[in-house]
Amino acid sequence: MADQNSAPILVTGAAGFIGFYVARMLLDAGHLVVGVDNLNSYYDVNLKKARLDQLVGRNGFAFHRADIADRQAIARIFEDVRPSHVAHLAAQPGVRYSLENPHAYIESNIAGFMNILEGCRACGVAHLAYASSSSVYGNSPDVPYSTDQNVDHPISLYAATKKSNELMAHVYSHLWNIPTTGLRFFTVYGPWGRPDMAAYLFTRAIREGKPIKIFNNGDLRRDFTYIDDIATGVVKVLLSPPGEDGEQAADRDRGVAPLYRLYNIGNSEPVDLMKMIETLEKVAGQKAVKEYLPMQPGDVHETFADTSALERDFGFKVYTPLEEGLAAFVDWYDGYHAAK
């Protein structure tokens, strides 16, 4: 059990999918948690509020409604909270939406991330762990994707902002000795998930008897990763800041800041999209109506995580099978929508 008198952990995006799980897991472990979220309308605000309702009122939790792009508001929160660690999970997500509203990505993912970095510098935090994305790999043919690969060719603005976050974090680790860890998430799904993601979109269409949109005529593969596994990995990494050892001192000689790290968190078992749909039909007990469409701009053909570094450094490996995770999601979906 953590010391309730210790400095709190700041979790941005606390009403979001991953942020909600991470905040809850930290609270369950006895940590003090301060959540930040602007509850924007990118998707159903009621879902965000329902997640937040699970946290508000719990012992050790406090909440600030604020936009990470609001420089003054974020500076005040850091000054008031003085967090020991920061889990930065707030962002403008979504590849396809970046084609419609590119400025939202610059405001949240670039300017907002800058405000978080400055807050960490001002407070001298012990560790900043932040969300990156598998999208940074673009359409690289080199699978599984490794953090040692070159990722200079993103194919969406969302991916470009996430790559930029990694570069910005490196600068702050180098200049100000701030321990930072970027976590490249791979196709996260599960209960309380985002309505713009495949599991939610497909389940809703199946239940409503509407067609599911299958892009690239189904010729896609995704490394679907269950939310509990993602949150467990985030918390493990967050609470173990990088420190300079012999290997990281060698990194310094190569120009890499020794307090800077990157990891993939994924299932390491990419699944054909059509197989995912077949599995979803099985657990939902209902067939899908299928509409086949061309590839969407900005989408990648395959995601496949090399997680050997995470396994080496933390002894952690994602383990939830897709059928088990989808069954849990469908159970939650049916219960959540039945209660609305």
Buried (B, 14 or more C-beta within 10 A) or exposed (E): EBEEEEBBBBBBBBBBBBBBBBBBBBBEEEBBBBBBBBBBEBBEEEBBEBBBEBBEEEEBBBBBEBBBBBBEBBBBBBEEBBBBBBBBBBBBBBBBBBBEEBEBBBBBBBBBBBBBBBBBBEBEBBBBBBBBBBBBBBEBEEBBBBBEBEBEEBBBBBBBBBBBBBEBBBBBBBEBEBBBBBBBBBBBBBBBBBBBBBBBBBBBBBBEEEBBBBBBEBBBBBBBBBBBBBBBBBBBBBBBBBEBEEEBEEBEEEEBBBBBBBBBBBBBBBBBBBEBBEBBBBBBEEEBEBEEEEEBEBBBBBBBBBBBBBBEBBEBEBEBEBEEBBBBBBEBBEEEEEEE
